[in-house]
Amino acid sequence: MTDKNKNLFNLDELSGYKVAENYHDVRGWDVKDANDRTIGKVDHLLVNKTAERVVYLDIEVAESMIEDEHNTYQNLVSDGVHEFLNKDGENHLIIPIGMAKIDEKNKLVSTNQIDSSTFAKTKRFKKGDVLDFGYELNVIRNYKGDKTIQSSNDVKGFYDREEFNDSFHKRDLE
């Protein structure tokens, strides 16, 4: 993944960008999957400058999710979506903002759409790596189990998908 293909930026590295007053800043909050298993913690909020908003949560994966001696080649080619071989130090993954639920009382982020098995099959990355649009497509395909999401899709309009709808992350300011 190269700098020239950079599509996502950490909120912290963009001057003039901050969490809006009526949204939650979930950095540091635990993340749980559909089966209530801890996946990790929110490390960063990832912004797409064209969309002018946060589109992903950057999750630092809990060590318990990174299984030693996990066999990434156990499935047959005919079985469909396959796991990726992750290297040492690759302990981050992203979750589209619209696939996350906020529990402000318990300072918890959860997803009822993704389980630990799916997270385990998702290509991770090292903190600070540049994430290109191809990586985003692969993640969405994996999370949704949808092979129809084609590489010919481009960034324009991509963040209009339901996976990026963040309207329920607003909090009441009363």
N, C-alpha and C positions, 0 to 999 in steps of 0.2 A: 504494500500500500504506500503510495508516494504522496509527497506534499502537494504536487500539482493537481491531484485528484481529491484534495481535501474538501469535504462536503460538510463536515461536522466540527464544531468548535466547543471547547469547554466554556461554559458561561464565564468562568473566572478570567479567561484570557481575552475577553472582548470588552473594551472600554465602552461605556454607555449602555451595557446590558446588565440587568439585574433581575432578580425574581420580583415580579409585580406584587404590589402590596396585597392584593386580594388572592394570591396563590400561595401554596405551601412551599417552603424550602425544605426539601426532604433529604438533603445531604446528611449522611451519617445515620440515617434510619435503617433498621433491619428490613430485609426483603424476604417474603415467604411465597412459596409456590401454591398451586391449586390444592395440594395435599397438606398444607400448613407446615411444610418443611423449610427451614431457614436456608436460603440460597446465598445470602451475603449481605452487604451493606451498600447503600447508594454512595458512591464516591464523587461523582460529578453529574452535572446536568449538561446535556449536549444540545447545542443550538444549531439550527440550519439558518444561516443569515438570509437566504432568499425567503424562507418562510417567516423569518423574524420572530422565532419563538423556540422554546425548548421542545424537542421532538423525541428525545431518548433519555432514559436514566442509564448512567454508566455504573454498573454494579461490580464491586470487588467481590469475587466469588469466595465463599467460605471454604476453608481447607477440606471440610467434610464432604464437599461436593466434588472435589478434585480427587478422584479415587486412584490410589496407586495400582499399577499394573492393570488398568482398565483396558480391555481388548476392544479397540475401535474397529477392528476388522471382523467382528463376529457375525455380521449379517451378510446374507447373500446379495448379490447385485439385484436380483429380482425382487428383493424385499422393499425397494423404494428408497426413501430418504436415509442417508447414512450419516454416521458420526464423522467428525473431523479429528485428525490427529493433532492434539494440542501439545506445544512444546513447554519446557520448563519456563516459568515466569509468566506464562499466559494465564492470568487469573482474573480477567475482566470480561464482561459481556454486556450487551445493551438490551434494554427493554423499551419498546415503543411506549410513549407516555400514555396513550389511550388504552393500553393493556394492563395498566397499573391502577390499583385502588389505594386511596389514602385513608389511614386510620389515625387521625390527628391525636386522639386521646392516648393511644398507645405508641405514638411515633413509629408507625409501621406502614410499610408499603407491601401490598400483596397483589397477586394476580390469580384469578380463578380460571385463566385460559391456558396457562403454561405449567406443566408439572416438572419435577426434578429430572425425570427421564429425558424430557425434551431439552431442558437446560444442559444436561450432560452431553447431548448430541450436538450442541451448538458450538461453533468455532469461537474460541476465546481469543483475546488479544492481550498484549502487554500494555500496562499503563503508559500513556503518552504516544502510542502508535496512532498513525493517521488512518482513519477509517474511510474507505472509498465507497462509492455508491454500490458497487458490486457486493461488498460485504453486507450492506444494508439489505439488499435484495435477498441474499442467501439467508439472513437471519429471519426475515419476514416469511420466506418460503418454509423454513424449518418450524417456526412457531405456529404458523397457520396450517401446516401440512398441505400447502397449496402449490402444486407444481405449475399451475397456470400463470403464476406471476412471472412474466418473461423479462429477460435481460434487455429487451428492446424498450421497456418502460424507461422513462428518464425522470430526472428529478422534478421537472415541472409537473405539478399536480400530484406528485407522489404523496406529499404530506396532507393531502385532502382525504386520504383513506381513513376509515374508522379507527384504525390502530393508532392514529395520531390525534384523535379527538380528546382534548384535555379539558373540556368544559366542566366536568364533574370534580376537577381538582381545585376549583375556586372555593374559597372559604367565606363565610359570612363575616362582615365587618361591623355588625351591630353591637 
